[in-house]
Amino acid sequence: MSKKATYDASSIQALKGLEPVRRMPGMYTHTIHPLHIVQEVIDNAVDEALAGFGKRITVSVHKDGSVEVEDEGRGIPVDIHPEEKKPAVEMAFTMLHAGGKFAKASDSVYHISGGLHGVGVAVTNALSTRLEVDVYRDGQRHSIAFEGGELVQKLKSEKLKERRNTGTVVRCWPDVKYFDSPQIPMLELEHIVRSKAYLLPGLTTVLRVEGREEKTWLYERGMAQYFEFMLQGRELVAPLFSGEKYFDEKSAADLTDIQPGEGAEWAIGFVPDGETFADSHVNLIPTRSHGTHEVGFRNGIFEAIRAFMETRGLTPKGVKLIAEDVWSRACFTLSARIVRTQFHGQTKEKLTTRHATKLVDLCVKDAYELWLNQHPEDGKKIVELAIEQANTRLAKGKKFERKKSSGVATLPGKLVDCASDDTSRNELFLVEGDSAGGSAKEARDKDTQAILPLRGKVLNTMSKDARTVLANKELQAIATAIGCDPHGMDDNPDLSGIRYGKLILMTDADVDGGHIQALLLTFFFMHAPKLVENGRIYVAQAPLFKVEVPSQGKGRPARRVYCLDEDELEEALDLLRKEKVREGSWEISRFKGLGEMSPEQLWETGMNPDSRRLVRMQLDGAQIEKVRLTFELLMDSGEAEGRRNWMREHWKTVEADI
């Protein structure tokens, strides 16, 4: 029998410097390829241009695998930090959460910037075999170098013989051992570099790949010029609608949450056929996984079109237009600027800043409704295209009408089904507990949202076969309601009977709720992997806190703020203090579970498509094996020792019920 490890103070590790990044790189960046750590450097250069410093950014890819980014900004500060007693540039590259973007907006050198994590270029340094920085400022060149994230060449300065622009040059050699592939995808890098040019008219961006022809972009007309490039000669059904709106001190004064300088720029057009494209950005950072700013943009455009239809009497009889009918033929670019950004994860691909929905909606809705009424013939063409898409959708929906209870399988009695036969719109909520299920029944949109309450914790299906799964009443009810039999990754199941476009897991924001989520995700990954692969599975993020804010006088009515966790609560309270809401006038409540919420609160936080927060569970082929091993480690009954070791290693970064 092996000797058990002693659990005492010596078992507790405190990782210093950049060691957390090297131990767990996936928590800080993408590990499929090194593009994201290069993008961190590019984003810093763009923040300088966004702040009004520099007109040119050059990205060079060398044959030795290194990438160099050069800007014309102010140059990273090189003076000694008064508290850390180190050059500021050394701190930026060797300390997590050290940067120039944490100060309050009124005091910050970056009023608008790409993010507030303060770990960006430090992660680049940690995951590179070597990184060199040259800073040009005060008539001198200041050089510093790192290897494996550690300082190897202290900051040295030399006076320049010839005058040159200020700026920073960063060259990094990504360490291939941290990435699945050492190759940077050139098409993605080119798209990133080009997008900075059209999002910031007047900025020149250059991409140099050793051995290839240099590419340069300058879009003086911004998004409109980029649209011409992307359409490649294709015609729009109506002229391009582009515009911008930013709030100043006066216009932001009467609006809760919105700060001066925030706003958006956009361009949208509709094509009758062929490929569409959609690019959204926040502070010039691409948001590939969308976010709250896109929700506001889509809401504003759709509501403007509906208002135009009602005003002009264009609403068709017997056809209910939905947002997908409008967006299926839309091409758009959106660039939002937000003072205090909040993203889902360090990779910043999805914006979660709550007020961004309202912000962008306010920017675009009235402007587009006005444009449609000023161009009624063009507006009619857009409406006709949307109605055509609606008719196509309805015709398709009739072909794939959902199986009713009179079919082969009897639907579970506790299922509260929805009325619509359109599977693309329908959603099934798997809700923890009967009490929460009762609130969800009252809160839901009866047309498109179905509820299946779950009693207790479902079976752990990690090592179970399909027969055992279907013998479990709870899991059998889920499979029957969905219309999908258990299957494996290599199977070719018949998915024509699927009854819902989205399957949403909605559990309490506590340990038990997390456990139920894990059990359900194990079931879907192991026994319905095609649903995961097709992106049908979602997890609703239930809030832990509610903040009731009283009325603050004219134009500032009482409101309710929901927060996912303590960090988000602290951020919300900081924002209230900044708005000069009287300290302590608000009331903070902590939810014990979904059953505590009123139907109105449950609708607002978990079911309303405009305000809920969902995480989509979708995997590509390269991730499947890696995820399978993780499921086995965390859920297989024979992996208890492996789980203990994993918890010891990751105790600082995970929440676990031990």
Secondary structure as UniProt FT lines:
FT   HELIX           9..11
FT   TURN            17..18
FT   HELIX           19..23
FT   HELIX           25..27
FT   HELIX           35..50
FT   TURN            51..52
FT   STRAND          56..61
FT   TURN            63..64
FT   STRAND          67..70
FT   TURN            82..84
FT   HELIX           88..94
FT   TURN            96..97
FT   TURN            105..107
FT   HELIX           120..126
FT   STRAND          128..137
FT   TURN            138..139
FT   STRAND          140..147
FT   TURN            148..149
FT   STRAND          150..159
FT   STRAND          167..174
FT   HELIX           176..178
FT   HELIX           186..199
FT   TURN            201..202
FT   STRAND          204..209
FT   TURN            210..211
FT   STRAND          215..218
FT   TURN            220..222
FT   HELIX           223..231
FT   TURN            232..233
FT   STRAND          241..246
FT   HELIX           249..252
FT   TURN            253..254
FT   TURN            260..261
FT   STRAND          263..270
FT   STRAND          278..282
FT   TURN            283..284
FT   STRAND          285..286
FT   TURN            288..289
FT   HELIX           292..312
FT   TURN            317..318
FT   HELIX           323..327
FT   TURN            328..329
FT   STRAND          330..337
FT   TURN            346..347
FT   HELIX           355..374
FT   HELIX           376..399
FT   TURN            405..406
FT   TURN            413..414
FT   TURN            423..425
FT   STRAND          427..432
FT   HELIX           434..443
FT   TURN            446..448
FT   STRAND          449..454
FT   TURN            462..463
FT   HELIX           466..471
FT   HELIX           473..482
FT   TURN            489..490
FT   TURN            496..497
FT   STRAND          502..506
FT   HELIX           511..527
FT   HELIX           529..533
FT   TURN            534..535
FT   STRAND          537..540
FT   STRAND          545..549
FT   TURN            554..555
FT   STRAND          559..563
FT   HELIX           566..578
FT   TURN            579..580
FT   TURN            583..584
FT   STRAND          587..590
FT   HELIX           594..596
FT   HELIX           599..602
FT   HELIX           603..607
FT   TURN            609..611
FT   STRAND          614..617
FT   HELIX           621..635
FT   HELIX           637..639
FT   HELIX           640..650
FT   TURN            651..653
//
